[in-house]
Amino acid sequence: MFENLTKTELYAMLAGVFTACLIISNIIAGKTFDFFSFILPCGVMIFPIIYIVNDVLAEVYGYDNARRVILLGFFMNLIAVICYNVTIWLPAPAFFENSQAFSIVLGSTFRLLIASFAAYLVGSIVNAKTMVYLKKWDDDKLFFRCIVSTLFGEGLDAIIFIIIGFVGTMPLEALVMMIVVQALFKTIYEIIVYPITRIVITNVKKLPEI
């Protein structure tokens, strides 16, 4: 499957992975979980994968190509949300007993939808932009670029998503802690998997262009 793969072909595959992970994350983002006495949205499980792919796209393909994938992910997620809500709106036959459960899982509130979209766009673009800017500043420090870009991107993502999505639903102290823990959780996650990120980037750079 991956034999004789070109950078162009891999770019399409990375775009698919990026978009799929984004759609999954927005389905699970409405639920929170306890993490060592801290509260985190379940979306943190998959968002680090999104930012790792974002790093690969920005490092290998440049900011413009990374931004195209970010916008593609945004519009595909928008289509998914529209389809969810139309499906919920359509009348179900009498024998279908799971309409309420279906609506609870896929019928995200407008507030969470706005929070997710705004956080995603700002966080992803800042992550990619920072990655490319730091590469121009010093091309040798890949680890530094990956971690700093993720810290900025994830930090803004956490601030925007949690403030828009959860302010007024929990104490201010819990919101601030949720923002800090989420950003640190994702950054530490990327530090742990950095060796994989480096191997992927190194090997992708060796692929033929066409």
trRosetta pair geometry for C-beta under 8 A, 3 or more apart (Angstrom, degrees):
i j d omega theta_ij theta_ji phi_ij phi_ji
2 5 5.1 -37 -167 -30 61 134
5 9 5.3 -129 -160 82 77 126
5 10 5.5 80 157 -57 119 98
5 207 6.1 -51 101 -135 81 131
6 9 4.8 95 53 8 78 101
6 10 6.9 -146 93 -3 40 88
6 207 5.8 141 -152 159 32 112
6 208 5.1 -56 -121 82 87 85
6 209 6.6 6 -171 113 107 20
6 210 5.5 -14 -162 159 153 13
7 10 5.7 -57 -144 41 32 110
7 11 6.2 44 153 -31 65 102
7 60 7.1 -154 -145 157 115 120
7 61 7.5 162 172 -87 112 93
7 204 6.7 93 -114 179 86 84
7 207 4.7 150 -57 94 74 118
7 208 6.9 -137 -6 94 88 37
7 209 5.4 -32 33 -129 123 39
7 210 7.9 -35 44 -54 87 30
8 11 5.6 -47 -151 24 30 117
8 12 7.1 29 152 -16 60 100
8 209 6.9 56 -29 162 97 54
8 210 5.9 26 -2 -116 134 51
9 12 5.9 -53 -160 31 36 110
9 13 6.7 32 146 -16 66 106
10 13 5.4 -55 -150 38 40 113
10 14 6.1 41 153 -20 71 103
10 204 6.2 -162 123 -132 160 102
10 207 6.4 100 -3 61 140 176
11 14 5.8 -53 -146 37 29 110
11 15 6.4 34 152 -22 62 104
11 57 7.7 96 -134 -121 79 88
11 61 6.0 105 -110 -93 115 146
11 65 6.8 -62 -147 178 129 130
12 15 5.6 -52 -151 32 31 115
12 16 6.7 33 150 -20 62 103
13 16 5.6 -53 -154 33 35 113
13 17 6.5 33 151 -17 67 103
14 17 5.6 -51 -145 37 36 110
14 18 6.0 39 154 -22 67 107
14 53 5.5 164 -166 -161 96 107
14 56 6.5 -134 -134 96 145 125
14 57 6.0 171 136 -74 142 98
14 69 7.0 -33 114 -124 94 156
15 18 5.7 -54 -145 37 28 114
15 19 6.2 26 158 -17 64 109
15 69 4.6 -133 -113 -122 85 105
15 72 6.0 7 -166 82 112 152
15 73 7.9 -146 -165 -54 70 88
16 19 6.0 -58 -145 39 27 108
16 20 6.2 26 159 -17 64 110
17 20 5.9 -58 -145 38 27 110
17 21 6.2 25 159 -17 64 110
17 49 7.6 -107 159 153 106 113
17 53 5.8 -171 100 -102 113 150
18 21 6.1 -61 -150 37 24 108
18 22 6.5 25 154 -21 61 109
18 50 6.1 91 -144 -137 71 73
18 53 4.7 -158 -81 117 93 147
18 54 7.2 109 -123 -62 122 69
18 57 7.5 12 -66 -39 148 142
18 69 5.4 50 73 164 159 119
18 70 7.9 -80 159 -81 139 46
18 72 8.0 80 92 80 118 107
18 73 5.5 -87 130 -73 98 131
19 22 5.7 -55 -150 33 31 113
19 23 6.6 28 155 -17 65 105
19 69 7.6 -120 -48 -172 89 82
19 72 6.2 -66 -81 121 121 97
19 73 4.5 -152 -102 -105 68 76
19 76 4.9 23 -160 64 121 153
19 77 7.5 -151 -158 -45 76 82
20 23 6.0 -56 -151 36 31 108
20 24 6.4 30 153 -17 65 108
21 24 5.7 -55 -146 38 32 112
21 25 6.1 35 155 -24 66 107
21 46 5.2 -167 -163 165 92 113
21 47 7.8 144 154 -96 110 30
21 49 5.1 -138 -134 94 152 116
21 50 4.9 -167 112 -71 130 87
21 53 7.4 155 28 9 147 143
22 25 5.7 -54 -146 33 29 112
22 26 6.6 23 158 -16 63 106
22 50 6.0 94 -71 -110 76 132
22 73 4.5 96 10 -175 163 118
22 74 8.0 -83 163 -68 156 39
22 76 7.6 102 78 78 124 106
22 77 5.4 -85 128 -66 113 127
22 120 6.7 78 -145 -143 114 140
23 26 6.1 -59 -151 36 29 107
23 27 6.8 32 151 -22 62 104
23 76 6.8 -72 -61 122 116 101
23 77 5.4 -162 -88 -104 71 80
23 80 5.1 121 -134 -33 114 173
24 27 5.8 -58 -157 30 34 112
24 28 6.6 5 158 2 69 110
24 46 5.6 -67 99 132 116 175
25 28 6.3 -72 -147 49 30 94
25 29 5.8 49 155 -52 69 105
25 43 4.4 72 -171 -147 89 96
25 45 8.0 -174 -112 63 82 76
25 46 4.7 -143 -79 80 93 116
25 47 5.5 94 -129 -67 145 77
25 50 6.8 -41 -27 -34 151 137
26 29 5.5 -32 -130 7 33 123
26 43 7.3 40 -75 -108 31 126
26 77 5.9 100 2 -156 156 122
26 80 7.7 125 74 91 133 132
26 81 7.4 -66 136 -70 143 106
26 108 7.1 -63 165 -43 90 159
26 113 8.0 56 -167 -119 120 62
26 116 5.1 95 -120 176 99 154
27 30 7.9 -64 165 10 30 101
27 105 7.1 17 -172 164 94 87
27 106 6.8 -24 -131 -105 94 68
28 31 6.2 -58 -173 37 64 103
28 42 4.4 -95 155 105 102 119
28 43 5.7 155 90 -76 87 61
28 45 7.1 -38 111 40 148 119
28 46 7.3 99 51 12 133 123
29 41 5.2 20 -159 167 67 128
29 42 6.5 -147 -101 63 26 77
29 43 3.6 16 -97 -49 85 127
29 108 7.9 27 68 -115 98 135
29 112 6.9 160 104 -179 108 115
29 116 5.8 123 83 -99 163 122
29 161 7.6 -92 -173 -169 132 134
30 41 7.8 44 -33 -150 5 106
30 42 8.0 -19 55 34 41 109
30 108 5.6 -153 -65 -114 130 91
30 109 7.7 125 -121 12 122 86
30 112 5.6 30 -98 -167 91 165
31 41 7.3 119 82 -155 41 64
31 42 4.7 18 80 -6 92 129
32 39 5.1 19 168 -178 132 97
32 40 6.3 159 -156 82 82 29
32 41 5.4 -55 -98 -95 74 47
32 42 6.8 -148 -104 -27 21 76
33 39 7.4 159 77 -148 27 58
33 40 6.1 -28 60 65 75 81
33 42 5.8 79 -11 -80 111 83
34 37 6.8 7 -169 -92 101 17
34 38 7.2 132 -160 67 55 38
34 39 6.4 -35 -99 -94 54 60
35 38 4.9 -37 72 69 84 92
35 39 7.5 148 22 -101 83 11
35 40 5.0 11 3 6 131 122
35 181 7.1 158 78 160 123 134
35 185 7.4 25 129 -101 162 143
38 177 6.3 -139 -133 148 97 110
38 178 7.2 156 -180 -97 92 55
38 181 4.6 176 179 -134 150 171
39 170 7.7 -122 69 -151 160 169
39 174 6.4 22 32 -174 130 105
39 177 7.7 82 37 99 83 106
39 178 5.5 -35 81 -97 89 107
40 44 5.2 -40 166 7 123 144
40 178 6.7 166 -94 -148 48 82
40 181 6.2 -111 -78 112 103 116
40 182 5.6 147 -132 -88 95 86
40 185 6.6 17 -117 0 148 167
41 44 6.1 123 76 -20 70 89
41 161 7.3 -86 10 135 158 131
41 162 7.7 -149 -22 -87 122 87
41 165 8.0 27 -80 103 144 152
41 178 7.9 73 -20 -176 82 116
41 182 7.0 25 27 -109 88 134
42 45 6.0 -17 175 -2 66 114
43 46 6.6 -73 -166 47 53 88
43 47 5.5 56 147 -37 86 114
43 116 7.9 -173 -94 -120 165 107
44 47 5.7 -54 -127 30 34 115
44 48 7.4 41 179 -24 63 94
44 182 5.7 -134 -87 -142 129 86
44 185 5.6 18 -175 105 142 135
44 186 6.1 -122 -150 -66 93 95
46 49 5.5 -45 -170 27 61 116
46 50 6.9 66 138 -23 75 98
47 50 5.2 -48 -155 29 47 118
47 51 6.6 38 153 -15 73 102
47 154 7.6 119 133 -117 124 97
47 157 7.4 160 -174 143 143 154
47 186 6.1 -45 98 -114 110 130
48 51 5.7 -58 -148 40 38 106
48 52 6.3 41 153 -23 69 102
48 186 5.1 -171 -79 -147 92 81
48 189 4.3 -73 -107 110 159 138
48 190 5.9 -158 -154 -60 106 81
48 193 7.4 114 150 29 126 138
49 52 5.7 -51 -147 33 33 112
49 53 6.5 32 154 -15 65 104
50 53 6.0 -58 -154 39 29 108
50 54 6.2 34 147 -24 64 108
50 124 7.3 -71 150 -99 113 108
51 54 4.9 -46 -143 35 38 121
51 55 6.4 47 152 -25 65 96
51 124 7.7 -140 -98 -110 72 69
51 127 5.8 -113 -139 -156 96 161
51 150 5.3 93 157 -119 140 95
51 153 6.1 156 -126 98 120 138
51 154 6.6 -23 -79 -62 161 99
51 186 6.9 80 19 172 150 119
51 190 6.5 -65 100 -80 120 132
52 55 5.6 -47 -154 29 33 114
52 56 6.7 32 149 -16 63 102
52 190 6.4 -177 -77 -120 89 95
52 193 6.6 -41 -97 104 142 130
52 196 7.8 3 -161 97 143 105
52 197 5.4 -125 -150 -97 100 110
53 56 5.6 -52 -151 36 36 112
53 57 6.2 37 151 -20 67 106
54 57 5.7 -55 -147 37 30 112
54 58 6.2 24 157 -14 66 109
54 66 6.3 80 -158 -161 67 117
54 70 7.4 55 -118 -77 106 102
54 124 5.8 -141 -113 -149 143 82
54 127 5.2 42 131 110 143 131
54 128 5.7 -106 179 -68 100 89
54 131 7.6 170 134 -13 87 151
54 153 7.4 177 108 -179 154 171
55 58 6.0 -59 -143 41 27 106
55 59 5.9 22 161 -16 66 115
55 127 7.3 -78 -67 160 71 110
55 131 5.8 -177 -129 -112 65 149
55 145 7.7 132 -148 120 104 95
55 146 5.2 41 -144 -123 147 87
55 149 6.6 139 -102 84 93 136
55 150 7.2 -27 -65 -59 122 99
55 190 7.9 122 -28 -151 149 130
55 197 6.1 6 92 -161 140 128
55 201 7.5 -66 128 -71 96 125
56 59 6.0 -59 -138 41 25 108
56 60 5.8 -5 173 6 64 117
56 197 7.0 -138 -62 -155 92 81
56 200 5.8 -51 -102 120 130 121
56 201 5.6 -147 -118 -84 77 82
56 204 6.4 91 -167 9 108 162
57 60 6.8 -70 -132 49 17 90
57 61 5.2 -41 -166 41 59 119
57 65 6.3 -144 -178 110 94 93
57 66 4.0 128 124 -104 112 87
57 69 5.7 -100 -138 32 159 148
57 128 6.9 -39 91 -116 104 115
58 61 7.3 -46 -81 57 11 76
58 62 7.1 -17 -155 169 43 9
58 63 6.1 30 -136 -89 86 55
58 66 4.4 12 -74 -63 69 159
58 127 7.4 -151 -26 124 152 77
58 128 4.2 -173 -83 -144 126 75
58 129 8.0 -106 -132 -35 136 20
58 131 3.9 83 115 87 145 137
58 132 5.3 -114 -176 -49 103 88
58 135 8.0 -179 140 -16 94 136
58 149 7.5 -158 76 -176 158 163
59 131 6.1 -84 -60 165 75 123
59 135 6.7 159 -124 -80 67 142
59 142 7.2 50 -133 -135 141 100
59 145 7.3 118 -94 116 108 141
59 201 5.3 -19 103 -135 145 127
60 201 6.2 -159 -53 -143 107 77
60 204 5.0 -39 -107 115 158 126
60 205 5.9 -137 -119 -74 100 74
61 65 3.8 -88 144 83 116 144
61 66 6.3 145 80 -49 105 75
62 65 5.3 84 65 18 82 102
62 66 6.9 -148 99 -7 39 94
62 132 6.7 65 -155 -114 52 127
63 66 5.6 -61 -145 40 31 112
63 67 6.0 33 158 -23 69 106
63 128 5.6 126 -131 146 73 105
63 129 6.1 59 -131 -99 127 56
63 131 8.0 162 -87 72 84 91
63 132 4.3 -45 -57 -35 106 165
64 67 5.8 -53 -147 33 28 112
64 68 6.7 34 151 -24 61 101
65 68 5.6 -44 -150 26 36 115
65 69 6.9 33 153 -14 63 100
66 69 5.9 -57 -158 36 35 108
66 70 6.4 38 146 -22 67 106
66 128 4.1 173 123 -140 142 138
66 131 7.9 129 -73 63 176 132
66 132 7.8 -154 23 -46 142 121
67 70 5.3 -51 -147 35 37 116
67 71 6.3 33 156 -16 68 104
67 125 6.5 47 -113 -117 91 90
67 128 6.4 -175 -62 100 69 157
68 71 6.0 -56 -149 39 29 107
68 72 6.2 34 150 -22 64 107
69 72 5.4 -50 -144 36 34 116
69 73 6.3 38 154 -21 65 103
70 73 5.8 -55 -153 35 28 112
70 74 6.6 32 149 -22 62 104
70 120 8.0 169 -165 151 91 89
70 121 7.1 109 161 -128 113 56
70 124 4.5 160 -129 128 122 135
70 125 6.1 138 149 -69 168 74
70 128 6.8 -110 -42 -13 138 147
71 74 5.4 -48 -149 32 36 116
71 75 6.4 28 157 -13 68 104
72 75 6.1 -60 -148 40 29 103
72 76 6.1 25 157 -15 66 111
73 76 5.9 -57 -140 41 28 108
73 77 6.1 29 159 -19 64 109
73 120 7.5 -129 115 167 116 130
73 124 7.7 -170 64 -121 138 172
74 77 6.0 -62 -152 37 25 109
74 78 6.4 28 151 -22 63 107
74 117 6.8 83 -146 -148 96 89
74 120 6.7 160 -95 110 88 125
74 121 6.1 44 -95 -82 136 96
75 78 5.3 -48 -147 33 35 116
75 79 6.5 39 152 -20 65 100
76 79 5.6 -47 -150 33 35 113
76 80 6.5 40 149 -21 63 103
77 80 5.4 -50 -149 34 36 116
77 81 6.4 36 153 -19 66 103
77 117 7.4 178 103 -98 129 86
77 120 7.7 8 41 98 166 174
78 81 5.8 -53 -148 35 31 110
78 82 6.4 33 152 -19 64 105
78 117 7.5 57 -78 -109 91 128
79 82 5.7 -54 -149 36 31 112
79 83 6.3 31 153 -19 65 106
80 83 5.7 -57 -150 37 30 111
80 84 6.4 35 151 -24 65 103
81 84 5.6 -47 -148 30 33 115
81 85 6.5 25 157 -13 65 107
81 108 7.0 -59 -132 42 107 117
81 113 6.2 102 -150 -132 151 123
82 85 6.1 -62 -150 40 29 105
82 86 6.2 27 155 -17 66 108
83 86 5.8 -54 -142 39 31 109
83 87 6.1 33 157 -21 64 108
84 87 5.8 -64 -155 37 26 112
84 88 6.4 24 151 -18 65 107
84 106 4.2 -147 -155 161 121 112
84 107 6.6 -172 145 -81 111 50
84 108 7.8 48 105 11 152 86
85 88 5.5 -48 -145 35 35 113
85 89 6.3 37 154 -21 65 106
85 107 6.6 100 -100 -122 71 78
86 89 5.6 -56 -148 37 32 113
86 90 6.5 39 154 -29 65 100
87 90 5.9 -46 -148 23 31 112
87 102 7.7 -100 125 156 110 129
87 106 7.5 -11 73 109 123 147
88 99 7.7 116 -145 -169 67 84
88 102 6.7 -176 -101 118 83 102
88 103 4.9 100 -138 -105 120 86
88 106 6.8 -168 -57 90 115 106
88 107 5.1 77 -90 -81 164 115
92 96 4.2 -101 170 72 119 135
92 99 4.8 -148 12 -80 153 122
93 96 5.2 98 61 -4 74 102
96 99 6.1 85 121 -48 104 92
98 101 4.7 -54 -166 47 81 114
98 102 5.5 90 130 -30 89 98
99 102 5.6 -57 -147 36 29 114
99 103 6.3 28 156 -20 65 107
100 103 5.7 -55 -149 35 31 111
100 104 6.4 33 153 -23 65 105
101 104 5.7 -52 -147 32 32 113
101 105 6.5 23 159 -12 65 108
102 105 6.3 -64 -150 40 27 104
102 106 6.1 -23 172 24 66 114
102 107 7.8 75 123 -21 62 101
103 106 6.9 -77 -129 58 21 79
103 107 4.2 0 -172 -5 65 139
104 107 6.6 -16 -66 41 12 101
108 112 4.7 -112 -179 83 106 120
108 113 5.2 130 110 -61 119 87
108 116 7.6 -18 168 0 158 142
109 112 4.8 90 58 10 84 99
109 113 6.9 -145 96 -8 43 89
110 113 5.4 -55 -148 36 33 117
110 114 6.4 33 156 -18 67 104
111 114 6.1 -55 -150 36 28 107
111 115 6.3 27 152 -18 63 110
111 164 6.8 -174 -179 153 79 82
111 165 6.2 131 137 -123 92 52
112 115 5.4 -54 -144 39 33 115
112 116 6.0 34 157 -21 67 107
112 165 5.0 61 -111 -131 65 106
113 116 5.9 -56 -147 36 26 109
113 117 6.3 21 158 -14 63 109
114 117 6.0 -59 -143 40 28 107
114 118 6.0 23 162 -15 66 112
114 164 6.1 -119 105 165 96 137
115 118 6.2 -61 -143 40 23 106
115 119 6.0 18 161 -15 62 114
115 160 6.9 163 -159 138 68 75
115 161 4.8 93 161 -144 99 54
115 162 7.8 125 -170 -31 130 14
115 163 7.9 179 -130 70 110 56
115 164 3.6 179 -100 93 91 112
115 165 3.5 172 121 -54 178 93
116 119 6.0 -60 -142 40 24 108
116 120 6.0 25 160 -21 63 112
116 161 6.3 51 -91 -124 45 105
116 165 7.3 67 -43 -74 70 131
117 120 5.8 -58 -145 36 25 112
117 121 6.4 20 162 -15 63 108
118 121 6.2 -58 -146 37 27 105
118 122 6.2 12 164 -5 64 113
118 160 5.2 -134 116 166 103 129
118 161 7.6 174 75 -77 87 58
118 164 6.3 86 53 -10 138 165
119 122 6.4 -65 -143 46 24 101
119 123 5.5 16 166 -13 65 122
119 156 7.5 168 -147 127 69 71
119 157 4.5 83 176 -154 97 62
119 158 7.5 100 -150 -41 127 15
119 160 4.1 175 -91 88 77 110
119 161 3.6 1 -61 -55 161 91
119 164 7.5 -147 -42 33 102 126
120 123 6.2 -62 -133 44 18 105
120 124 5.8 12 171 -14 61 117
120 157 7.0 56 -82 -128 33 105
121 124 6.4 -61 -139 39 18 104
121 125 6.2 8 167 -9 59 116
122 125 6.3 -66 -145 42 22 104
122 126 6.0 18 162 -15 63 114
122 156 5.3 -115 128 142 111 125
122 157 7.1 176 83 -81 88 58
122 160 5.8 110 52 -28 140 163
123 126 6.0 -61 -144 40 24 107
123 127 6.2 28 157 -23 63 109
123 153 4.6 89 -177 -179 73 76
123 154 6.5 67 -157 -86 121 26
123 156 5.1 -178 -91 85 72 95
123 157 3.0 32 -88 -67 152 98
123 160 7.2 -140 -42 34 100 127
124 127 5.6 -54 -149 33 28 114
124 128 6.4 21 157 -13 64 107
124 153 6.6 71 -86 -157 20 124
124 157 7.8 76 -35 -82 60 119
125 128 5.9 -56 -146 40 31 107
125 129 5.9 29 156 -19 67 111
126 129 5.7 -55 -137 41 29 110
126 130 6.0 31 161 -20 65 109
126 149 7.9 172 129 -162 68 73
126 152 5.5 -126 144 131 115 105
126 153 4.9 171 87 -96 93 71
126 156 5.5 61 38 32 159 152
127 130 6.1 -59 -148 36 22 109
127 131 6.4 26 154 -22 60 109
127 149 4.9 88 -160 160 62 94
127 150 6.3 41 -132 -93 111 41
127 152 6.7 169 -89 82 55 90
127 153 2.9 13 -66 -73 96 153
127 154 7.6 67 -83 -31 119 63
128 131 5.6 -55 -149 33 31 115
128 132 6.4 23 157 -13 66 107
128 149 7.5 89 -61 -172 14 131
128 153 7.9 83 -10 -89 53 138
129 132 6.0 -59 -149 39 29 106
129 133 6.1 29 154 -20 66 110
130 133 5.7 -55 -142 38 30 112
130 134 6.1 25 161 -15 66 109
130 145 7.8 163 130 -162 81 72
130 148 6.4 -137 157 118 126 91
130 149 4.0 168 93 -114 112 82
130 152 5.1 128 -58 57 164 147
130 153 6.9 -139 25 -42 131 94
131 134 6.3 -61 -149 39 23 105
131 135 6.5 27 152 -24 60 108
131 145 5.4 82 -140 169 65 105
131 146 7.3 40 -116 -91 104 43
131 149 4.1 24 -62 -97 78 164
132 135 5.6 -52 -150 30 32 115
132 136 6.8 32 153 -18 64 101
133 136 6.0 -56 -158 33 33 109
133 137 6.6 30 147 -18 65 108
134 137 5.2 -53 -147 37 39 116
134 138 6.8 -36 173 44 71 80
134 141 7.3 -85 160 82 109 106
134 144 6.8 -148 174 113 138 95
134 145 4.3 173 99 -112 131 90
134 148 6.4 125 -75 73 159 132
134 149 6.7 -125 14 -54 135 103
135 138 7.6 -98 -145 71 22 41
135 139 5.6 45 -172 -108 70 64
135 145 6.0 46 -62 -116 74 152
136 139 7.7 28 -99 -65 15 82
138 141 4.9 29 112 14 119 110
138 144 7.5 10 81 70 125 138
141 144 3.9 -7 154 30 117 122
141 145 6.1 131 106 -24 79 87
142 145 5.6 -57 -148 36 33 112
142 146 6.2 31 157 -20 68 107
142 198 6.1 111 115 -112 141 94
142 201 6.9 175 -155 87 140 156
143 146 6.0 -57 -147 35 28 109
143 147 6.3 15 162 -9 65 112
143 194 6.1 51 -124 -175 86 144
143 198 7.5 -15 -72 -74 78 123
144 147 6.3 -64 -144 42 25 102
144 148 5.9 14 166 -10 65 116
145 148 6.4 -63 -137 43 21 102
145 149 5.9 16 168 -14 62 116
146 149 6.3 -63 -144 40 18 106
146 150 6.3 15 159 -15 59 113
146 190 6.3 -160 152 159 103 123
146 194 6.1 136 99 -124 151 101
146 197 6.0 112 -134 122 152 152
147 150 5.8 -60 -147 39 27 109
147 151 6.2 30 155 -23 65 107
147 187 6.5 71 -158 -165 78 95
147 190 6.5 169 -103 103 62 118
147 191 6.1 45 -106 -82 114 86
147 194 7.4 -20 -60 -90 95 133
148 151 5.6 -52 -145 34 31 113
148 152 6.5 27 157 -14 64 105
149 152 6.0 -56 -149 40 30 108
149 153 5.9 23 157 -12 66 114
150 153 5.7 -59 -136 46 29 106
150 154 5.4 20 168 -11 69 115
150 186 6.7 -149 171 128 109 98
150 187 5.4 148 116 -111 111 72
150 190 4.8 -108 -129 27 176 166
151 154 6.3 -53 -127 45 19 102
151 155 5.8 26 162 -26 57 113
151 183 7.0 68 -151 172 59 104
151 187 5.0 44 -87 -107 76 135
152 155 5.8 -58 -144 34 21 113
152 156 6.5 14 162 -10 60 107
153 156 6.2 -61 -151 40 26 103
153 157 6.1 28 153 -21 64 112
154 157 5.3 -53 -141 39 33 117
154 158 6.1 34 158 -21 67 105
154 182 7.4 -155 169 129 101 81
154 183 4.8 139 123 -137 99 69
154 186 4.3 -168 -139 85 149 137
154 187 5.9 -156 55 -53 149 84
155 158 6.0 -56 -149 35 26 108
155 159 6.4 24 156 -17 63 108
155 183 4.5 52 -93 -135 60 141
156 159 5.7 -54 -143 37 32 112
156 160 6.1 24 162 -13 68 110
157 160 6.3 -63 -146 41 23 103
157 161 6.0 12 164 -11 63 116
157 183 7.8 148 61 -97 86 85
158 161 6.2 -60 -136 43 23 104
158 162 5.8 8 173 -6 64 118
158 178 7.7 -172 -175 127 107 72
158 179 4.7 129 140 -150 111 67
158 180 7.9 163 133 -42 150 17
158 182 4.3 158 -121 89 126 121
158 183 4.5 -106 8 -56 152 90
158 186 7.8 -164 -54 12 117 132
159 162 6.7 -68 -140 43 15 99
159 163 6.0 8 168 -12 59 118
159 179 5.6 56 -87 -147 57 129
159 183 8.0 21 -34 -59 78 129
160 163 6.3 -63 -141 40 20 105
160 164 6.1 5 169 -4 61 116
161 164 6.5 -68 -144 46 20 99
161 165 5.4 -4 170 1 62 127
162 165 6.1 -63 -123 51 22 99
162 166 5.2 -37 -166 34 63 117
162 167 7.7 96 138 -45 63 76
162 175 5.9 149 150 -160 115 83
162 178 5.4 165 -139 107 146 117
162 179 5.1 -141 51 -78 153 85
162 182 7.1 172 -49 18 132 152
163 166 7.4 -56 -93 52 8 74
163 167 5.2 20 -165 -41 53 121
163 175 7.1 83 -92 -179 58 128
163 179 7.8 28 -43 -81 84 129
164 167 7.2 -1 -80 9 9 107
166 169 5.0 -92 -163 48 65 118
166 170 6.0 -10 166 20 109 108
166 175 6.2 175 102 -111 111 99
166 178 7.3 -33 79 87 157 162
167 175 6.3 48 -96 -117 66 154
170 174 4.5 -82 145 83 119 136
170 175 6.1 151 84 -54 101 82
170 178 7.9 77 85 -22 146 142
171 174 4.7 94 64 5 83 104
171 175 7.2 -145 100 -7 45 86
172 175 5.5 -54 -151 33 36 114
172 176 6.4 34 155 -18 69 104
173 176 6.0 -54 -149 37 31 109
173 177 6.3 28 154 -15 64 110
174 177 5.8 -56 -145 41 30 110
174 178 6.0 37 153 -26 65 108
175 178 5.6 -55 -148 34 28 114
175 179 6.5 30 154 -20 63 103
176 179 5.8 -52 -152 32 31 112
176 180 6.5 25 154 -14 65 108
177 180 5.8 -57 -145 40 32 108
177 181 5.9 26 160 -15 68 112
178 181 6.1 -57 -138 41 24 106
178 182 6.0 25 161 -21 62 111
179 182 6.1 -60 -146 36 22 108
179 183 6.4 16 160 -13 61 110
180 183 6.2 -62 -150 39 26 106
180 184 6.2 16 158 -11 64 114
181 184 5.9 -61 -143 44 28 107
181 185 5.8 37 157 -29 66 109
182 185 5.6 -52 -143 32 27 115
182 186 6.6 20 161 -13 62 106
183 186 6.3 -60 -151 38 27 105
183 187 6.3 23 155 -16 64 112
184 187 5.6 -58 -142 40 32 110
184 188 6.0 31 160 -18 68 108
185 188 6.1 -58 -147 38 23 107
185 189 6.3 30 151 -24 60 108
186 189 5.4 -50 -149 31 32 119
186 190 6.7 29 154 -17 64 101
187 190 5.9 -54 -153 35 33 107
187 191 6.6 37 148 -22 65 102
188 191 5.4 -49 -150 32 37 115
188 192 6.5 39 151 -22 66 102
189 192 5.8 -55 -154 32 31 112
189 193 6.5 1 158 5 66 109
190 193 6.1 -67 -139 52 34 92
190 194 6.3 67 153 -65 65 81
190 197 7.1 26 -165 -33 84 150
191 194 5.6 -20 -154 -24 30 119
193 196 4.8 -40 -179 36 82 118
193 197 6.1 90 123 -26 83 96
194 197 5.2 -54 -145 37 40 115
194 198 6.1 41 157 -22 72 103
195 198 5.7 -53 -146 35 31 112
195 199 6.4 32 155 -19 64 105
196 199 5.7 -54 -149 35 32 111
196 200 6.3 33 153 -20 66 106
197 200 5.8 -56 -150 36 29 111
197 201 6.3 25 156 -16 65 108
198 201 5.9 -56 -145 39 29 108
198 202 6.1 31 157 -20 65 109
199 202 5.8 -56 -146 37 27 112
199 203 6.2 19 160 -12 64 112
200 203 6.1 -66 -149 42 25 104
200 204 6.1 24 157 -21 65 110
201 204 5.8 -55 -142 36 28 110
201 205 6.4 32 158 -23 63 105
202 205 6.0 -58 -156 30 26 112
202 206 7.0 22 149 -18 60 107
203 206 5.7 -56 -156 31 38 113
203 207 7.3 53 147 -39 64 91
204 207 5.7 -36 -162 3 43 117
